[in-house]
């Protein structure tokens, strides 16, 4: 099993899409390049969920879970579609100087090459 951070990001996103039907989008959150290259820097996902409430940015931290193929600590931030738009437009700020990274595909899209 691929233990690279990129593989873990995709595996975690696909697992979350599979268990939470309200998730409409998952976007990777990124720290600056130096911090992101540190193996102790967690995988960070922003999950847009139609079944959540607008509570602002509330990161939830998890430790690694090697048995599930999650070899890095992780942080999940769950937001509404409106909060996501506010983040994209800069009126709602992410903590720790994080920025929006790539949007991650749903499992069925990943199997089809992301299309």
N, C-alpha and C positions, 0 to 999 in steps of 0.2 A: 504494500500500500504506500502510495506516494506521501511522504511526510513534509513536503515543501509547504511553505506558508500559503502559496497560491492554491495548492490542492486542498489544503485545510479550509481555506475561505470558501471555495466552491462546494466542498462536502458539507460544511456547516449550513450554508445557504440552502442547498438542496434539501437537507434534512428539515430545516425550518419550513420551507415551502410545503413539504410533504405532511407535516403535522399540524399546520395552522392554515386553514382554508381562507382566512380573512386577509392574509398577506397578499398585497397586489404588486409590490416591488421590494427588492432588497438591493441596497447600494453599499459597497464597501466604503468604510471610513478610513482615512489615511492620516497618519502623523507626518511630520517632516521626514525627509529621506533618511537622515541619520538614525532617528528613533525607529523608523519602520524597519530598518535593516537589523536592529537588535533582536535576537531570538526571544528575549523576554517581553518584547512589545506585543500586546495582545492583538489577535484578529478582532476587527471591529466591524460590526454590521449595523446599518440603519434599515429597519424594517418598517415599511409603510403598511399599516394594518387597518382595514376598514372596521374591525371590531374592537379597536382600542379607543380610549378617551383622550382628549387634548389636555395632557398634563405637562407639556413642555419636554425638555430634553432630560431624561432620567436614565443614565447609563446603568446597566445591570451587569455585574462582573461575574465570570465563571472561571474556574480553574481548568487546566487541561484534562482531557479524558481519553487517554491513550487507547483504551479498549474500544472506543468508538471511532478511532482514527483522528481525534482532535488533539493534536500534539502541542498546541499553544493555548495559553489562557485566551479568553474571549470576552468581548464586551458587546452587548446587544442594546440598541436604542430603538424603541418602538414609538412611532409617531403616526398621526393621522395624515391623510392626503393634504389637508390644509397646512399642517405644520411643515410637511415636506416642502410645499411650495414656498413657505416663509423662509425655510433654510436655503432653498435654491436662490431666492431673491435677496438674501442677506439680512432680512429683518428678524430672523431667529438664528442665534449663533450656536455653533457647535462648541463643546468644551475642548480644552487642551490644544487649541489651534488645529483641531482636526479639520479635514476637508473632505468633500465628496469625491469618491473614486468611481470605479466602474460599476455599472449596474450588472447584477448577476442574473444569469438565466434560470428560469424554472427548470425542474428536472427533465420534462419532456422536450424542452427547447435545447437543453444541453446535449441530449441524446441525438438530436437532429443537427448538431453543429452550431447551436445558438441561433438558428433561424426559425 
